[in-house]
Amino acid sequence: MSNTQKEFEQLLTEINEILNEIKNEQINQKKIIEEKHKVNMKKLSRIIEFTEIQDMTNQVFEKRIASIEKVLYETLKP
């Protein structure tokens, strides 16, 4: 084999190693992103659930306040 061909093969080997490293890093990054996405979706789901509960609680309080206002109005009516 000529010296040039050996250099060429060595360069090809190095390029393939680098490409494999890049591929492996992309796979790792994809896994990390998927895990974070799952965690974020769970958090978002909890926030939505909390907001729904808060809305229901606010509706209950609004009804109670309205009934108290009605009783006060009826009581203080001349």
Secondary structure, DSSP 8 states (H G I E B T S, - for coil): --HHHHHHHHHHHHHHHHHHHHHHHHHHHHHHHHHHHHHHHHHHHHHHHHHHHHHHHHHHHHHHHHHHHHHHHHHH--
